[in-house]
Amino acid sequence: MTDKKQGSIIAAMLWMFFLSILLFWIPVFGPLIAGVVGGKKAGGAGSAILAVFLPAIIVGGAAFALAAVLSGFPVIGLVAGLGGLTLALMNIGPLLLGAVIGGFLSK
């Protein structure tokens, strides 16, 4: 029998999401802490990287699409959507670093 811990990408995504929201007021270390916790929940570095990028792509794409659809002018919606996508991508750097660290710590 092996005692290998199994991780969950869904649990890691949820932990990263909620901790990022709770720690938004700490500029770099908030996403870093959320990434470490989510990386440990993911169970490995590969799963942690997937858990970082999947929500960012979904949230950034949804912000882009909703801003483009809900505005009366497509160009203004495009610019607003790209702004939301940019904000989502700015959070990825420290979150990714923390997730890789947490992924390696979980082994």
Helices and strands as residue ranges (DSSP letters): H 9-22, H 29-42, H 45-70, H 74-90, H 92-105
